[in-house]
Amino acid sequence: MKILFLSAWFPYPPDNGSRIRVYNLIKALSRRHTVYLVSLLQDDSVRENARHLGDICEVVSLHESAWFSPRGMKAIVGFFSPRPRSAVCTYDGRVREAVEDAIRSVAPDVVVASTLGVVEYVPHEISLPAVLDQHNCEYAVLKRAADRMSGLLRRARYAAGWKKFARWEAAICRRYDCVVMVSDEDKRMMLRAAPDLADVRVVPNGVDVEHYTPDSYDPDVTTLLYNGALTYSANLDAVRYYASEVYPILSCEMPGVRLLVTGRTTGVDLRGVDDCPGIELVGYVDDIRDVLRRAGACVVPLREGGGSRLKILEAMAAGVPVVSTSMGAEGIDAVSGEHLLIADTPDEFAHAIARVLQDQSLRRRLASAARSLVEERYSWSGIGARFVDVVESVADRRSPHKEGSAP
Protein backbone atom coordinates (compact mmCIF):
# COMPACT_ATOMS: atom_id res chain seq x y z
CA MET A 1 0.00 0.00 0.00
CA LYS A 2 1.20 3.52 -0.80
CA ILE A 3 0.79 6.11 1.96
CA LEU A 4 1.17 9.86 1.48
CA PHE A 5 2.23 11.28 4.85
CA LEU A 6 1.92 15.04 5.38
CA SER A 7 3.77 16.44 8.38
CA ALA A 8 3.89 19.89 9.92
CA TRP A 9 7.16 18.85 11.59
CA PHE A 10 10.23 17.70 9.68
CA PRO A 11 10.98 14.47 11.55
CA TYR A 12 14.77 14.42 11.54
CA PRO A 13 16.45 14.60 13.90
CA PRO A 14 13.66 13.28 16.14
CA ASP A 15 14.50 15.67 18.96
CA ASN A 16 11.18 17.03 20.22
CA GLY A 17 7.81 15.51 20.99
CA SER A 18 6.17 16.08 17.61
CA ARG A 19 9.21 14.99 15.60
CA ILE A 20 9.68 11.87 17.71
CA ARG A 21 6.06 10.85 17.16
CA VAL A 22 6.12 11.52 13.42
CA TYR A 23 9.43 9.70 12.95
CA ASN A 24 8.29 6.60 14.81
CA LEU A 25 4.88 6.43 13.14
CA ILE A 26 6.47 6.68 9.68
CA LYS A 27 9.00 4.04 10.71
CA ALA A 28 6.19 1.71 11.79
CA LEU A 29 4.22 2.28 8.58
CA SER A 30 7.32 1.65 6.46
CA ARG A 31 7.68 -1.90 7.78
CA ARG A 32 4.60 -2.95 5.81
CA HIS A 33 3.97 -0.16 3.32
CA THR A 34 5.66 2.44 1.13
CA VAL A 35 5.56 5.91 2.67
CA TYR A 36 5.93 9.18 0.76
CA LEU A 37 6.60 12.31 2.82
CA VAL A 38 5.63 15.93 2.25
CA SER A 39 6.84 17.98 5.20
CA LEU A 40 7.17 21.51 6.43
CA LEU A 41 10.55 22.69 7.69
CA GLN A 42 11.26 24.59 10.90
CA ASP A 43 13.91 27.26 11.46
CA ASP A 44 16.31 24.65 12.82
CA SER A 45 15.61 22.07 10.10
CA VAL A 46 18.40 21.06 7.72
CA ARG A 47 17.24 19.96 4.27
CA GLU A 48 20.21 17.65 3.89
CA ASN A 49 18.91 15.60 6.82
CA ALA A 50 16.33 14.18 4.43
CA ARG A 51 18.95 11.58 3.51
CA HIS A 52 18.61 10.11 7.00
CA LEU A 53 14.97 9.27 6.25
CA GLY A 54 15.74 7.15 3.20
CA ASP A 55 15.30 3.87 5.06
CA ILE A 56 11.75 4.65 6.16
CA CYS A 57 10.23 6.88 3.48
CA GLU A 58 10.68 8.70 0.20
CA VAL A 59 10.83 12.45 0.71
CA VAL A 60 8.66 13.99 -2.02
CA SER A 61 8.99 17.66 -1.12
CA LEU A 62 9.98 19.97 1.74
CA HIS A 63 8.64 23.47 2.39
CA GLU A 64 9.54 26.30 4.74
CA SER A 65 7.00 26.85 7.49
CA ALA A 66 5.18 30.17 7.60
CA TRP A 67 5.17 31.25 11.24
CA PHE A 68 2.33 33.07 12.93
CA SER A 69 2.92 36.82 13.16
CA PRO A 70 0.17 38.31 15.38
CA ARG A 71 0.70 41.83 14.03
CA GLY A 72 0.98 40.83 10.37
CA MET A 73 -1.64 41.73 7.78
CA LYS A 74 -2.81 38.12 7.39
CA ALA A 75 -3.33 37.82 11.14
CA ILE A 76 -5.36 41.05 11.15
CA VAL A 77 -7.52 39.69 8.32
CA GLY A 78 -7.92 36.55 10.40
CA PHE A 79 -9.98 38.49 12.95
CA PHE A 80 -12.78 38.57 10.37
CA SER A 81 -12.42 34.96 9.20
CA PRO A 82 -14.21 31.88 10.58
CA ARG A 83 -10.77 30.27 10.57
CA PRO A 84 -8.32 30.97 13.41
CA ARG A 85 -5.88 33.80 12.84
CA SER A 86 -2.99 31.33 13.04
CA ALA A 87 -4.48 29.21 10.23
CA VAL A 88 -5.05 32.27 8.03
CA CYS A 89 -1.56 33.62 8.70
CA THR A 90 0.38 30.41 8.08
CA TYR A 91 -1.50 28.99 5.08
CA ASP A 92 0.75 28.65 2.02
CA GLY A 93 -0.88 27.93 -1.32
CA ARG A 94 2.40 26.57 -2.69
CA VAL A 95 2.25 23.71 -0.21
CA ARG A 96 -1.30 22.95 -1.32
CA GLU A 97 -0.07 22.75 -4.92
CA ALA A 98 2.79 20.45 -3.88
CA VAL A 99 0.36 18.12 -2.11
CA GLU A 100 -1.89 18.02 -5.17
CA ASP A 101 1.15 17.21 -7.33
CA ALA A 102 2.16 14.45 -4.91
CA ILE A 103 -1.30 12.92 -5.02
CA ARG A 104 -1.19 12.85 -8.82
CA SER A 105 2.35 11.43 -9.03
CA VAL A 106 2.25 8.98 -6.13
CA ALA A 107 -1.39 7.87 -6.48
CA PRO A 108 -1.56 6.93 -2.78
CA ASP A 109 -4.04 4.49 -1.30
CA VAL A 110 -4.44 6.60 1.84
CA VAL A 111 -3.38 10.01 3.14
CA VAL A 112 -2.13 10.64 6.68
CA ALA A 113 -2.03 14.25 7.89
CA SER A 114 -0.01 14.90 11.03
CA THR A 115 -1.35 17.81 13.14
CA LEU A 116 -3.51 20.78 12.21
CA GLY A 117 -0.54 22.50 10.57
CA VAL A 118 -1.13 20.57 7.34
CA VAL A 119 -4.82 19.68 7.37
CA GLU A 120 -5.90 22.40 4.96
CA TYR A 121 -3.42 21.30 2.31
CA VAL A 122 -5.38 18.13 1.54
CA PRO A 123 -7.85 18.88 -1.30
CA HIS A 124 -11.51 18.34 -0.44
CA GLU A 125 -12.43 17.05 -3.85
CA ILE A 126 -10.30 13.90 -3.91
CA SER A 127 -11.83 10.59 -2.91
CA LEU A 128 -9.07 9.11 -0.80
CA PRO A 129 -9.29 7.59 2.67
CA ALA A 130 -7.67 10.02 5.10
CA VAL A 131 -6.42 9.83 8.68
CA LEU A 132 -5.67 12.85 10.86
CA ASP A 133 -3.07 12.21 13.55
CA GLN A 134 -4.09 15.12 15.72
CA HIS A 135 -1.55 14.75 18.58
CA ASN A 136 -3.25 17.25 20.93
CA CYS A 137 -6.77 18.62 21.06
CA GLU A 138 -5.55 22.12 20.31
CA TYR A 139 -8.58 24.15 21.34
CA ALA A 140 -8.37 22.51 24.77
CA VAL A 141 -4.78 23.75 25.12
CA LEU A 142 -5.96 27.29 24.32
CA LYS A 143 -8.89 26.97 26.71
CA ARG A 144 -6.61 25.98 29.58
CA ALA A 145 -4.38 28.96 28.91
CA ALA A 146 -7.40 31.28 28.72
CA ASP A 147 -8.79 29.96 32.00
CA ARG A 148 -5.59 31.03 33.74
CA MET A 149 -5.62 34.57 32.33
CA SER A 150 -6.04 37.47 34.72
CA GLY A 151 -8.39 40.36 33.97
CA LEU A 152 -11.95 40.06 32.68
CA LEU A 153 -11.32 41.69 29.30
CA ARG A 154 -8.22 39.62 28.59
CA ARG A 155 -9.93 36.42 29.64
CA ALA A 156 -12.96 37.26 27.47
CA ARG A 157 -10.74 37.92 24.44
CA TYR A 158 -8.90 34.64 24.86
CA ALA A 159 -12.18 32.79 25.46
CA ALA A 160 -13.51 34.09 22.15
CA GLY A 161 -10.30 32.87 20.53
CA TRP A 162 -10.47 29.30 21.82
CA LYS A 163 -14.17 28.99 21.00
CA LYS A 164 -13.50 30.09 17.42
CA PHE A 165 -10.61 27.63 17.24
CA ALA A 166 -12.83 24.83 18.59
CA ARG A 167 -15.42 25.39 15.84
CA TRP A 168 -12.74 25.30 13.15
CA GLU A 169 -10.97 22.28 14.66
CA ALA A 170 -14.24 20.37 14.81
CA ALA A 171 -15.03 21.23 11.18
CA ILE A 172 -11.56 20.13 10.07
CA CYS A 173 -11.81 16.81 11.92
CA ARG A 174 -15.12 16.04 10.21
CA ARG A 175 -13.29 15.97 6.88
CA TYR A 176 -11.28 12.91 7.89
CA ASP A 177 -12.33 9.26 8.04
CA CYS A 178 -10.52 8.81 11.34
CA VAL A 179 -9.03 11.18 13.91
CA VAL A 180 -6.26 9.89 16.16
CA MET A 181 -5.55 11.50 19.54
CA VAL A 182 -2.73 10.75 21.98
CA SER A 183 -4.82 10.44 25.16
CA ASP A 184 -8.31 9.66 26.39
CA GLU A 185 -8.57 13.22 27.72
CA ASP A 186 -7.78 14.67 24.29
CA LYS A 187 -10.37 12.35 22.75
CA ARG A 188 -12.95 13.44 25.33
CA MET A 189 -12.33 17.12 24.63
CA MET A 190 -12.43 16.58 20.87
CA LEU A 191 -15.78 14.82 21.12
CA ARG A 192 -17.07 17.64 23.29
CA ALA A 193 -16.45 20.02 20.38
CA ALA A 194 -17.57 17.55 17.70
CA PRO A 195 -19.82 14.85 19.22
CA ASP A 196 -20.81 13.69 15.74
CA LEU A 197 -17.32 12.43 14.84
CA ALA A 198 -17.75 8.81 13.85
CA ASP A 199 -14.24 7.49 14.41
CA VAL A 200 -11.91 8.95 17.04
CA ARG A 201 -9.20 6.65 18.35
CA VAL A 202 -6.38 6.90 20.86
CA VAL A 203 -2.81 5.97 19.92
CA PRO A 204 -0.58 7.27 22.72
CA ASN A 205 2.94 8.57 22.53
CA GLY A 206 5.73 6.12 23.15
CA VAL A 207 9.41 5.69 23.86
CA ASP A 208 12.24 3.64 22.40
CA VAL A 209 12.91 1.30 25.33
CA GLU A 210 16.08 0.00 23.71
CA HIS A 211 17.50 3.51 23.23
CA TYR A 212 16.61 4.66 26.75
CA THR A 213 17.79 2.20 29.39
CA PRO A 214 18.70 2.46 33.09
CA ASP A 215 21.95 0.52 32.63
CA SER A 216 24.35 3.45 33.10
CA TYR A 217 22.21 5.52 35.47
CA ASP A 218 24.48 7.25 38.02
CA PRO A 219 22.43 10.02 39.65
CA ASP A 220 23.57 13.16 41.39
CA VAL A 221 20.91 13.71 44.07
CA THR A 222 21.42 17.47 43.95
CA THR A 223 20.51 17.62 40.24
CA LEU A 224 17.05 17.80 38.69
CA LEU A 225 16.13 17.80 35.00
CA TYR A 226 13.47 19.53 32.95
CA ASN A 227 13.73 18.58 29.29
CA GLY A 228 11.82 20.98 27.06
CA ALA A 229 12.42 23.93 24.76
CA LEU A 230 11.38 27.19 26.40
CA THR A 231 10.28 28.43 22.99
CA TYR A 232 7.07 26.50 23.77
CA SER A 233 4.95 28.63 26.10
CA ALA A 234 3.81 25.72 28.30
CA ASN A 235 7.44 24.78 29.02
CA LEU A 236 8.34 28.39 29.81
CA ASP A 237 5.39 28.69 32.18
CA ALA A 238 6.40 25.43 33.90
CA VAL A 239 9.97 26.58 34.53
CA ARG A 240 8.82 30.02 35.70
CA TYR A 241 6.40 28.34 38.10
CA TYR A 242 9.22 26.18 39.46
CA ALA A 243 11.52 29.20 39.83
CA SER A 244 9.02 31.49 41.54
CA GLU A 245 6.96 29.10 43.67
CA VAL A 246 8.63 25.70 44.04
CA TYR A 247 12.34 26.49 44.27
CA PRO A 248 12.07 28.92 47.22
CA ILE A 249 10.46 26.14 49.28
CA LEU A 250 12.76 23.38 48.04
CA SER A 251 15.93 25.42 48.60
CA CYS A 252 15.07 25.78 52.28
CA GLU A 253 14.69 22.03 52.63
CA MET A 254 17.57 21.05 50.34
CA PRO A 255 20.06 23.88 49.75
CA GLY A 256 22.23 23.43 46.69
CA VAL A 257 19.69 21.62 44.52
CA ARG A 258 19.85 22.77 40.90
CA LEU A 259 17.49 22.28 37.97
CA LEU A 260 19.04 21.67 34.55
CA VAL A 261 16.77 22.91 31.75
CA THR A 262 17.57 21.51 28.33
CA GLY A 263 16.14 22.77 25.05
CA ARG A 264 16.26 25.86 22.89
CA THR A 265 15.70 29.34 24.33
CA THR A 266 16.27 31.49 21.22
CA GLY A 267 14.12 34.61 21.25
CA VAL A 268 12.55 33.82 24.62
CA ASP A 269 12.03 36.38 27.39
CA LEU A 270 13.84 34.57 30.20
CA ARG A 271 12.94 36.96 32.99
CA GLY A 272 12.05 34.96 36.06
CA VAL A 273 14.15 32.02 34.87
CA ASP A 274 17.76 32.97 34.16
CA ASP A 275 17.96 35.04 37.35
CA CYS A 276 17.00 32.06 39.55
CA PRO A 277 20.11 30.72 41.34
CA GLY A 278 18.73 27.18 41.31
CA ILE A 279 18.29 26.94 37.52
CA GLU A 280 20.92 26.25 34.89
CA LEU A 281 19.93 26.69 31.24
CA VAL A 282 21.84 24.00 29.38
CA GLY A 283 20.40 24.68 25.94
CA TYR A 284 19.93 22.14 23.18
CA VAL A 285 21.71 18.82 23.70
CA ASP A 286 22.30 16.23 20.98
CA ASP A 287 21.63 13.26 23.26
CA ILE A 288 19.41 13.81 26.29
CA ARG A 289 20.56 10.49 27.73
CA ASP A 290 23.83 12.14 28.78
CA VAL A 291 21.87 14.47 31.07
CA LEU A 292 19.32 11.89 32.19
CA ARG A 293 22.08 9.65 33.54
CA ARG A 294 23.08 12.35 36.05
CA ALA A 295 19.61 13.49 37.16
CA GLY A 296 18.35 12.60 40.61
CA ALA A 297 14.83 13.19 39.31
CA CYS A 298 12.94 14.49 36.30
CA VAL A 299 10.50 17.25 37.24
CA VAL A 300 7.48 18.22 35.15
CA PRO A 301 5.71 21.20 36.77
CA LEU A 302 3.41 21.82 33.79
CA ARG A 303 0.24 23.87 34.21
CA GLU A 304 -0.65 24.24 30.51
CA GLY A 305 -0.57 22.18 27.33
CA GLY A 306 -2.15 18.95 26.18
CA GLY A 307 -1.40 15.49 24.86
CA SER A 308 1.12 13.36 26.72
CA ARG A 309 4.72 14.08 27.70
CA LEU A 310 7.45 12.16 26.01
CA LYS A 311 9.87 13.67 28.53
CA ILE A 312 8.17 11.58 31.23
CA LEU A 313 8.26 8.39 29.16
CA GLU A 314 11.94 8.92 28.35
CA ALA A 315 12.80 9.48 32.02
CA MET A 316 10.85 6.39 33.04
CA ALA A 317 12.58 4.26 30.42
CA ALA A 318 15.97 5.57 31.57
CA GLY A 319 15.28 4.70 35.21
CA VAL A 320 14.94 8.31 36.37
CA PRO A 321 12.20 8.93 38.97
CA VAL A 322 9.59 11.52 38.00
CA VAL A 323 7.78 14.24 39.94
CA SER A 324 4.96 15.84 37.97
CA THR A 325 1.77 17.82 38.20
CA SER A 326 -1.45 16.03 37.31
CA MET A 327 -1.55 17.92 34.02
CA GLY A 328 2.05 17.03 33.27
CA ALA A 329 1.31 13.32 33.68
CA GLU A 330 -1.94 13.47 31.71
CA GLY A 331 -2.25 10.82 29.03
CA ILE A 332 0.08 8.37 30.78
CA ASP A 333 -1.50 5.49 32.67
CA ALA A 334 0.72 5.93 35.71
CA VAL A 335 -0.23 5.82 39.39
CA SER A 336 1.13 8.35 41.86
CA GLY A 337 3.19 6.63 44.53
CA GLU A 338 3.76 3.60 42.31
CA HIS A 339 5.26 4.86 39.04
CA LEU A 340 5.89 8.54 39.87
CA LEU A 341 4.90 11.23 42.37
CA ILE A 342 2.17 13.72 41.47
CA ALA A 343 1.93 17.07 43.25
CA ASP A 344 -0.23 20.05 42.31
CA THR A 345 0.71 22.79 44.78
CA PRO A 346 4.12 24.42 45.27
CA ASP A 347 4.45 22.95 48.79
CA GLU A 348 3.50 19.46 47.63
CA PHE A 349 5.79 19.67 44.61
CA ALA A 350 8.81 20.81 46.62
CA HIS A 351 8.27 18.14 49.28
CA ALA A 352 7.80 15.43 46.65
CA ILE A 353 11.13 16.37 45.06
CA ALA A 354 12.84 16.29 48.45
CA ARG A 355 11.36 12.87 49.21
CA VAL A 356 12.66 11.40 45.98
CA LEU A 357 16.13 12.90 46.30
CA GLN A 358 16.54 11.91 49.95
CA ASP A 359 15.08 8.39 49.82
CA GLN A 360 17.12 5.97 47.73
CA SER A 361 14.69 3.09 48.20
CA LEU A 362 11.80 5.25 46.98
CA ARG A 363 13.81 6.30 43.91
CA ARG A 364 14.57 2.69 43.06
CA ARG A 365 11.01 1.52 43.62
CA LEU A 366 9.49 4.25 41.45
CA ALA A 367 12.10 3.78 38.73
CA SER A 368 11.64 0.01 38.57
CA ALA A 369 7.84 0.18 38.36
CA ALA A 370 7.97 2.98 35.79
CA ARG A 371 10.41 1.06 33.59
CA SER A 372 8.09 -1.96 33.64
CA LEU A 373 5.15 0.29 32.73
CA VAL A 374 6.79 1.76 29.64
CA GLU A 375 8.05 -1.64 28.50
CA GLU A 376 4.54 -3.08 28.72
CA ARG A 377 2.44 -0.18 27.39
CA TYR A 378 4.53 2.57 25.80
CA SER A 379 7.15 0.95 23.61
CA TRP A 380 7.13 2.48 20.13
CA SER A 381 7.17 -1.00 18.60
CA GLY A 382 3.74 -1.79 20.03
CA ILE A 383 2.30 1.70 19.63
CA GLY A 384 3.53 1.94 16.04
CA ALA A 385 1.77 -1.34 15.24
CA ARG A 386 -1.47 0.10 16.66
CA PHE A 387 -1.18 3.12 14.38
CA VAL A 388 -0.53 0.89 11.36
CA ASP A 389 -3.71 -1.03 12.20
CA VAL A 390 -5.66 2.24 12.27
CA VAL A 391 -4.36 3.37 8.87
CA GLU A 392 -4.94 -0.05 7.30
CA SER A 393 -8.49 -0.27 8.63
CA VAL A 394 -9.34 3.16 7.21
CA ALA A 395 -7.76 2.33 3.85
CA ASP A 396 -9.64 -0.97 3.69
CA ARG A 397 -12.99 0.76 3.87
CA ARG A 398 -12.41 2.23 0.39
CA SER A 399 -15.79 3.90 0.54
CA PRO A 400 -16.09 7.20 -1.38
CA HIS A 401 -16.34 10.38 0.69
CA LYS A 402 -19.35 12.55 0.67
CA GLU A 403 -18.89 15.36 -1.79
CA GLY A 404 -17.24 18.35 -0.16
CA SER A 405 -17.01 16.71 3.26
CA ALA A 406 -13.72 14.88 3.15
CA PRO A 407 -10.26 15.18 1.66
FINURO-500827 format. One record per residue (C-alpha): y, x, z; chain. Coordinates in steps of 0.5 Angstrom, whole numbers. Layout:
# FINURO-500827
Y|X|Z|A;
...
END
This chain:
# FINURO-500827
0|0|0|A;
7|2|-2|A;
12|2|4|A;
20|2|3|A;
23|4|10|A;
30|4|11|A;
33|8|17|A;
40|8|20|A;
38|14|23|A;
35|20|19|A;
29|22|23|A;
29|30|23|A;
29|33|28|A;
27|27|32|A;
31|29|38|A;
34|22|40|A;
31|16|42|A;
32|12|35|A;
30|18|31|A;
24|19|35|A;
22|12|34|A;
23|12|27|A;
19|19|26|A;
13|17|30|A;
13|10|26|A;
13|13|19|A;
8|18|21|A;
3|12|24|A;
5|8|17|A;
3|15|13|A;
-4|15|16|A;
-6|9|12|A;
0|8|7|A;
5|11|2|A;
12|11|5|A;
18|12|2|A;
25|13|6|A;
32|11|4|A;
36|14|10|A;
43|14|13|A;
45|21|15|A;
49|23|22|A;
55|28|23|A;
49|33|26|A;
44|31|20|A;
42|37|15|A;
40|34|9|A;
35|40|8|A;
31|38|14|A;
28|33|9|A;
23|38|7|A;
20|37|14|A;
19|30|12|A;
14|31|6|A;
8|31|10|A;
9|24|12|A;
14|20|7|A;
17|21|0|A;
25|22|1|A;
28|17|-4|A;
35|18|-2|A;
40|20|3|A;
47|17|5|A;
53|19|9|A;
54|14|15|A;
60|10|15|A;
63|10|22|A;
66|5|26|A;
74|6|26|A;
77|0|31|A;
84|1|28|A;
82|2|21|A;
83|-3|16|A;
76|-6|15|A;
76|-7|22|A;
82|-11|22|A;
79|-15|17|A;
73|-16|21|A;
77|-20|26|A;
77|-26|21|A;
70|-25|18|A;
64|-28|21|A;
61|-22|21|A;
62|-17|27|A;
68|-12|26|A;
63|-6|26|A;
58|-9|20|A;
65|-10|16|A;
67|-3|17|A;
61|1|16|A;
58|-3|10|A;
57|2|4|A;
56|-2|-3|A;
53|5|-5|A;
47|5|0|A;
46|-3|-3|A;
45|0|-10|A;
41|6|-8|A;
36|1|-4|A;
36|-4|-10|A;
34|2|-15|A;
29|4|-10|A;
26|-3|-10|A;
26|-2|-18|A;
23|5|-18|A;
18|5|-12|A;
16|-3|-13|A;
14|-3|-6|A;
9|-8|-3|A;
13|-9|4|A;
20|-7|6|A;
21|-4|13|A;
28|-4|16|A;
30|0|22|A;
36|-3|26|A;
42|-7|24|A;
45|-1|21|A;
41|-2|15|A;
39|-10|15|A;
45|-12|10|A;
43|-7|5|A;
36|-11|3|A;
38|-16|-3|A;
37|-23|-1|A;
34|-25|-8|A;
28|-21|-8|A;
21|-24|-6|A;
18|-18|-2|A;
15|-19|5|A;
20|-15|10|A;
20|-13|17|A;
26|-11|22|A;
24|-6|27|A;
30|-8|31|A;
29|-3|37|A;
35|-7|42|A;
37|-14|42|A;
44|-11|41|A;
48|-17|43|A;
45|-17|50|A;
48|-10|50|A;
55|-12|49|A;
54|-18|53|A;
52|-13|59|A;
58|-9|58|A;
63|-15|57|A;
60|-18|64|A;
62|-11|67|A;
69|-11|65|A;
75|-12|69|A;
81|-17|68|A;
80|-24|65|A;
83|-23|59|A;
79|-16|57|A;
73|-20|59|A;
75|-26|55|A;
76|-21|49|A;
69|-18|50|A;
66|-24|51|A;
68|-27|44|A;
66|-21|41|A;
59|-21|44|A;
58|-28|42|A;
60|-27|35|A;
55|-21|34|A;
50|-26|37|A;
51|-31|32|A;
51|-25|26|A;
45|-22|29|A;
41|-28|30|A;
42|-30|22|A;
40|-23|20|A;
34|-24|24|A;
32|-30|20|A;
32|-27|14|A;
26|-23|16|A;
19|-25|16|A;
18|-21|23|A;
22|-18|28|A;
20|-13|32|A;
23|-11|39|A;
21|-5|44|A;
21|-10|50|A;
19|-17|53|A;
26|-17|55|A;
29|-16|49|A;
25|-21|46|A;
27|-26|51|A;
34|-25|49|A;
33|-25|42|A;
30|-32|42|A;
35|-34|47|A;
40|-33|41|A;
35|-35|35|A;
30|-40|38|A;
27|-42|31|A;
25|-35|30|A;
18|-36|28|A;
15|-28|29|A;
18|-24|34|A;
13|-18|37|A;
14|-13|42|A;
12|-6|40|A;
15|-1|45|A;
17|6|45|A;
12|11|46|A;
11|19|48|A;
7|24|45|A;
3|26|51|A;
0|32|47|A;
7|35|46|A;
9|33|54|A;
4|36|59|A;
5|37|66|A;
1|44|65|A;
7|49|66|A;
11|44|71|A;
15|49|76|A;
20|45|79|A;
26|47|83|A;
27|42|88|A;
35|43|88|A;
35|41|80|A;
36|34|77|A;
36|32|70|A;
39|27|66|A;
37|27|59|A;
42|24|54|A;
48|25|50|A;
54|23|53|A;
57|21|46|A;
53|14|48|A;
57|10|52|A;
51|8|57|A;
50|15|58|A;
57|17|60|A;
57|11|64|A;
51|13|68|A;
53|20|69|A;
60|18|71|A;
57|13|76|A;
52|18|79|A;
58|23|80|A;
63|18|83|A;
58|14|87|A;
51|17|88|A;
53|25|89|A;
58|24|94|A;
52|21|99|A;
47|26|96|A;
51|32|97|A;
52|30|105|A;
44|29|105|A;
42|35|101|A;
48|40|99|A;
47|44|93|A;
43|39|89|A;
46|40|82|A;
45|35|76|A;
43|38|69|A;
46|34|64|A;
43|35|57|A;
46|32|50|A;
52|33|46|A;
59|31|49|A;
63|33|42|A;
69|28|42|A;
68|25|49|A;
73|24|55|A;
69|28|60|A;
74|26|66|A;
70|24|72|A;
64|28|70|A;
66|36|68|A;
70|36|75|A;
64|34|79|A;
61|40|83|A;
54|37|83|A;
54|37|75|A;
52|42|70|A;
53|40|62|A;
48|44|59|A;
49|41|52|A;
44|40|46|A;
38|43|47|A;
32|45|42|A;
27|43|47|A;
28|39|53|A;
21|41|55|A;
24|48|58|A;
29|44|62|A;
24|39|64|A;
19|44|67|A;
25|46|72|A;
27|39|74|A;
25|37|81|A;
26|30|79|A;
29|26|73|A;
35|21|74|A;
36|15|70|A;
42|11|74|A;
44|7|68|A;
48|0|68|A;
48|-1|61|A;
44|-1|55|A;
38|-4|52|A;
31|-3|50|A;
27|2|53|A;
28|9|55|A;
24|15|52|A;
27|20|57|A;
23|16|62|A;
17|17|58|A;
18|24|57|A;
19|26|64|A;
13|22|66|A;
9|25|61|A;
11|32|63|A;
9|31|70|A;
17|30|73|A;
18|24|78|A;
23|19|76|A;
28|16|80|A;
32|10|76|A;
36|4|76|A;
32|-3|75|A;
36|-3|68|A;
34|4|67|A;
27|3|67|A;
27|-4|63|A;
22|-5|58|A;
17|0|62|A;
11|-3|65|A;
12|1|71|A;
12|0|79|A;
17|2|84|A;
13|6|89|A;
7|8|85|A;
10|11|78|A;
17|12|80|A;
22|10|85|A;
27|4|83|A;
34|4|86|A;
40|0|85|A;
46|1|90|A;
49|8|91|A;
46|9|98|A;
39|7|95|A;
39|12|89|A;
42|18|93|A;
36|17|99|A;
31|16|93|A;
33|22|90|A;
33|26|97|A;
26|23|98|A;
23|25|92|A;
26|32|93|A;
24|33|100|A;
17|30|100|A;
12|34|95|A;
6|29|96|A;
11|24|94|A;
13|28|88|A;
5|29|86|A;
3|22|87|A;
9|19|83|A;
8|24|77|A;
0|23|77|A;
0|16|77|A;
6|16|72|A;
2|21|67|A;
-4|16|67|A;
1|10|65|A;
4|14|59|A;
-3|16|57|A;
-6|9|57|A;
0|5|55|A;
5|9|52|A;
2|14|47|A;
5|14|40|A;
-2|14|37|A;
-4|7|40|A;
3|5|39|A;
4|7|32|A;
-3|4|30|A;
0|-3|33|A;
6|-2|29|A;
2|-1|23|A;
-2|-7|24|A;
4|-11|25|A;
7|-9|18|A;
0|-10|15|A;
-1|-17|17|A;
6|-19|14|A;
5|-16|8|A;
-2|-19|7|A;
2|-26|8|A;
4|-25|1|A;
8|-32|1|A;
14|-32|-3|A;
21|-33|1|A;
25|-39|1|A;
31|-38|-4|A;
37|-34|0|A;
33|-34|7|A;
30|-27|6|A;
30|-21|3|A;
END
